[in-house]
């Protein structure tokens, strides 16, 4: 059987990690996971479902005793293994570079179209 206080501290650490690493707002862990959506890989979404299910079961003393703690511990470990190496500054930098790359690509395509139109008008 797990200590509920220990479980709540692990949930609080996971809540803080989601806030810091992925910049997810939400009052509860469930709201944060809902906001994360497809930003989390499938394996981590399954781990999140296990943690949320365990969180529901921990509120009931008899259900908490039958909870498979190996599975819950593995879910916590899997989520932290994914979140710990994330760098929010690098993610922001990558998003900005992708946006700028898309803008540059569109400007190049527009330039090519304008050039082709000018050539077509001159020859026709």
DOMARLUM-964967 format. One record per residue (C-alpha): residue in one letter; x, y, z. Coordinates in steps of 0.05 Angstrom, whole numbers, plus 5000, padded with zeros to 4 digits. Layout:
REM residues N
AXYZ;...
***
This chain:
REM residues 124
X500050005000;X502450704985;X502451295030;X497551815003;X501952395024;X507752114984;X503152014925;X500652724929;X507752994931;X509452594868;X503252884835;X505253584856;X512353474827;X509353234762;X504653834761;X510554304770;X514653934717;X509054014666;X508454754683;X515954884678;X518054434620;X512054464574;X509055124597;X502254804609;X497355184652;X491954844691;X489454804761;X489554044763;X493853514733;X488053284691;X487253984661;X494654004644;X494453334610;X488253544571;X491954174548;X498153754530;X494053334482;X498253094424;X504453454448;X505552844492;X507552194457;X502651614461;X506651244514;X506551854559;X499151964547;X497851244570;X502351374631;X498352004645;X491851604643;X494751114693;X496851684740;X490052024734;X486551364747;X490951244808;X489451944832;X482051784831;X483151124867;X487551434921;X481551824946;X478251184968;X481850785022;X479650084999;X481050214926;X487950504944;X489949834973;X488649444909;X492249944865;X498049654825;X503650094850;X508849804803;X504750054745;X503750734777;X511150794794;X512950614723;X508051134697;X511151674741;X518151464719;X516151464646;X513152154650;X519152444686;X523952104638;X520452474581;X519753144617;X526553214650;X530853304587;X525953804556;X528654504549;X523255044543;X528155564516;X530355084461;X523154924444;X521455664438;X527655784395;X525755204350;X518655454342;X521056144323;X526055864273;X520655434241;X516056024235;X521556444203;X523355874157;X516155824134;X515756574121;X522256564081;X519755964040;X513256324025;X516956964005;X521456563958;X515356223927;X512056913918;X518357183886;X518656603837;X511356703819;X512257453808;X518457313765;X514656783724;X508757263715;X513457823693;X516757363642;X509957123617;X507357833608;X513858063573;X513657483523;X506257483512;
***
